[in-house]
Amino acid sequence: MADIVLKDVSKSYGAVEVLERVNMHIRSGEFIVFLGPSGCGKSTLLRMIAGLEAVNAGEIHIGERRVDNLPPNQRGVAMVFQNYALYPHMSVRQNMSFGLENIGTDKAEIARRVDDAARMLEIGPLLDRRPAQLSGGQRQRVAIGRAIVREPQAFLLDEPLSNLDAGLRVRTRVELAQLHQRIGTTMIFVTHDQTEAMTLASRIVVMNNRKVEQIGTPMEVYSRPASRFVAAFVGSPSMNFIPVTGIETGADGLRINVAGALLATTIRQQPKDKGELTLGVRPESLRVAQDGAGDITGQIALVERLGDRTLVHVTLPDGTNVVAEDEGKSTLAAGGPVSLKVDGTATHLFDASGLAYHAD
């Protein structure tokens, strides 16, 4: 295992810039997830680490070696692709051993590695089958097994679960987490699915528009987003954003005027840009006031009953639409009035550039 360090890494295709001066330090044994919308550059960055895309500027180091000028087979990493990339005419065992045979690995050593990986992934009974005889989840395990037998310094996984159905994605996600716990090798996983990122990652790298927006643990990214983009992209339902009409300095933090109400918060830092400001609050911190004595009022547009909780879509007096939470046995109905309580200790303030200021 080894650390992976990126220094001012950039990538462009002609005049089109794909990645701009990306810096990060991935520690040995971490499970890192590159998270972002389609086109943000996350798969390109992964392929640059693998050696499948050239680096236009900057450096990539794996362990003690600079590798951005080395071919893929000399970087000590193994790639797992979205489409499995299995050889259809070969058995599972042959698919897993093919790469080792090409580099002249001893046959006994190949057999040991294949058997160990098959046992780890619980695909021993499948070794004599061909890919066409396997389910999607089984094929993905074989693709992962083919990477494991190489005993790499890092595994690079490019949206490996996107071709699976919903139930199988959940099971395979759990298997991946357990696999990482067993082998402890560095893993870099690319996805646009925030649930995969939140449940798998040691740290999440949130990417947008050619750049890294934030690097942090799942709860750091969720609870203290660095920007409005991160706040909107991570979390389901998304964070609510309410236009601010004024701010005052209170004893415990800023008092923020939104939708005709003055809310007490524990945000202490004054925004640098006093232009257009937005208050951010997640649905679980914007709850229906059972006694009717909330902070802001609105009209119910839609009620979503999810069993353990109820999501209430509300239109505020200024026309802003927000999502609040109520208890699972909520009796609210669309069309009626509602009073909402804001947790001032879990609020966020965003300036015109999208920079975030958090409650203490």
FENPERA-V502656 format. One record per residue. RES is the residue in one letter. PHI is phi as a letter, one per 30 degrees, with the letter a starting at -180 (none if undefined). D_FIRST is the distance of its C-alpha to the first C-alpha in Angstrom with 1 decimal. Layout:
RES|PHI|D_FIRST, RES|PHI|D_FIRST
This chain:
M|none|0.0, A|a|3.8, D|d|7.2, I|b|9.6, V|b|13.1, L|c|16.4, K|b|19.5, D|h|22.9, V|d|21.9, S|b|25.2, K|b|26.4, S|b|29.9, Y|c|32.0, G|i|35.2, A|d|36.7, V|c|34.6, E|d|31.7, V|c|28.8, L|b|26.3, E|b|27.4, R|h|25.4, V|d|22.3, N|b|20.1, M|a|17.1, H|b|14.0, I|c|11.3, R|d|9.3, S|e|5.8, G|i|6.9, E|d|10.1, F|c|12.4, I|c|14.2, V|c|17.5, F|d|19.5, L|c|23.0, G|l|26.3, P|d|29.4, S|e|29.9, G|i|30.0, C|d|28.0, G|j|25.4, K|d|22.4, S|d|22.0, T|d|22.7, L|d|19.9, L|d|17.4, R|d|19.0, M|d|18.8, I|d|15.0, A|d|15.2, G|j|17.9, L|d|20.7, E|b|22.6, A|d|23.4, V|c|22.9, N|d|26.4, A|a|25.5, G|j|22.6, E|b|19.2, I|b|15.6, H|c|12.8, I|b|9.2, G|i|7.8, E|d|11.1, R|c|12.6, R|d|15.1, V|c|15.0, D|d|17.9, N|c|20.2, L|c|18.1, P|d|18.9, P|e|16.8, N|d|16.1, Q|c|14.6, R|c|12.0, G|i|9.3, V|b|9.9, A|b|12.3, M|c|15.3, V|c|17.5, F|c|20.9, Q|d|23.8, N|c|26.2, Y|i|24.1, A|h|25.1, L|d|25.9, Y|d|28.3, P|d|31.5, H|d|33.1, M|c|30.2, S|d|29.6, V|e|26.4, R|e|25.4, Q|d|26.1, N|d|24.3, M|d|21.1, S|c|21.6, F|e|23.0, G|d|20.0, L|d|19.1, E|d|22.8, N|d|22.9, I|c|20.6, G|i|22.5, T|d|20.2, D|e|22.4, K|d|24.3, A|d|23.8, E|d|20.0, I|d|20.3, A|d|22.6, R|d|20.3, R|d|17.3, V|d|19.9, D|d|21.6, D|d|18.5, A|d|17.5, A|d|21.2, R|d|21.6, M|d|18.8, L|c|20.3, E|h|23.8, I|b|25.0, G|e|26.1, P|d|29.8, L|c|29.0, L|d|27.6, D|c|31.0, R|d|31.8, R|c|31.7, P|e|30.3, A|d|33.9, Q|c|34.3, L|c|31.4, S|d|31.4, G|e|29.3, G|d|26.9, Q|d|26.6, R|d|25.9, Q|d|23.1, R|d|21.6, V|d|22.0, A|d|20.3, I|d|17.3, G|d|17.6, R|d|17.8, A|d|14.4, I|d|12.9, V|d|14.5, R|d|12.7, E|h|9.4, P|d|7.6, Q|d|4.4, A|a|6.8, F|c|10.2, L|c|13.2, L|c|16.3, D|c|19.7, E|h|22.3, P|d|21.6, L|c|24.2, S|d|27.1, N|c|28.9, L|c|29.3, D|d|32.3, A|e|32.2, G|d|32.0, L|d|29.4, R|d|27.2, V|d|27.4, R|d|26.5, T|d|23.6, R|d|22.3, V|d|22.4, E|d|20.7, L|d|17.8, A|d|17.5, Q|d|17.8, L|d|15.3, H|d|12.6, Q|d|13.9, R|d|13.8, I|c|10.4, G|i|8.5, T|d|6.1, T|e|6.7, M|b|10.2, I|c|12.9, F|b|16.3, V|c|19.6, T|a|22.9, H|c|26.4, D|c|26.8, Q|d|26.7, T|d|26.8, E|d|23.5, A|d|22.0, M|d|23.6, T|d|22.7, L|c|19.0, A|d|17.5, S|d|16.0, R|b|17.4, I|c|19.6, V|c|20.2, V|d|23.9, M|c|25.1, N|a|28.7, N|h|30.8, R|i|28.3, K|b|26.7, V|d|24.4, E|d|26.9, Q|a|24.7, I|b|21.2, G|a|21.3, T|d|20.9, P|e|23.0, M|d|25.9, E|d|25.8, V|d|26.2, Y|d|28.8, S|d|30.8, R|b|30.5, P|d|30.2, A|d|30.2, S|b|32.7, R|d|35.3, F|e|33.2, V|d|30.3, A|e|33.0, A|d|34.6, F|d|31.6, V|c|29.8, G|j|32.0, S|b|34.5, P|d|37.3, S|d|36.6, M|e|37.6, N|d|41.3, F|b|42.5, I|b|46.0, P|e|47.9, V|c|48.8, T|c|52.4, G|l|52.3, I|b|50.5, E|b|51.9, T|c|50.5, G|c|50.9, A|d|50.6, D|c|47.2, G|l|45.9, L|d|47.0, R|c|49.6, I|c|49.1, N|c|51.8, V|b|50.9, A|h|53.2, G|i|56.1, A|b|54.5, L|c|53.2, L|c|49.9, A|d|48.8, T|b|45.0, T|c|42.8, I|d|41.5, R|c|42.5, Q|d|41.3, Q|d|43.9, P|d|42.7, K|d|42.8, D|c|44.2, K|d|47.4, G|d|48.0, E|d|47.2, L|c|45.3, T|b|43.9, L|c|43.2, G|c|40.2, V|b|40.3, R|d|38.4, P|e|40.6, E|d|39.8, S|c|41.0, L|b|44.2, R|c|46.1, V|d|49.6, A|d|51.9, Q|d|53.6, D|c|56.6, G|i|57.0, A|c|56.4, G|c|53.4, D|c|52.5, I|b|53.0, T|c|55.0, G|a|54.8, Q|c|55.8, I|d|53.8, A|c|53.1, L|a|51.0, V|b|49.8, E|c|46.7, R|c|46.7, L|c|43.3, G|j|44.3, D|d|42.4, R|a|43.2, T|b|45.5, L|c|44.7, V|c|47.7, H|d|48.1, V|b|50.4, T|c|52.3, L|d|53.0, P|e|56.2, D|d|54.7, G|j|53.7, T|d|50.0, N|c|48.4, V|b|46.0, V|c|44.4, A|c|45.0, E|c|44.3, D|b|46.9, E|d|46.9, G|e|46.5, K|c|50.2, S|e|51.3, T|c|54.8, L|d|54.5, A|b|55.8, A|d|55.6, G|j|58.4, G|c|58.8, P|d|58.1, V|a|55.1, S|c|54.1, L|c|50.5, K|c|48.9, V|c|46.2, D|d|43.6, G|d|43.9, T|d|40.8, A|b|38.6, T|c|40.0, H|b|38.5, L|c|40.5, F|b|39.7, D|d|41.5, A|d|42.7, S|d|39.5, G|j|37.4, L|d|36.0, A|c|35.7, Y|b|37.3, H|c|36.5, A|d|38.5, D|d|37.7
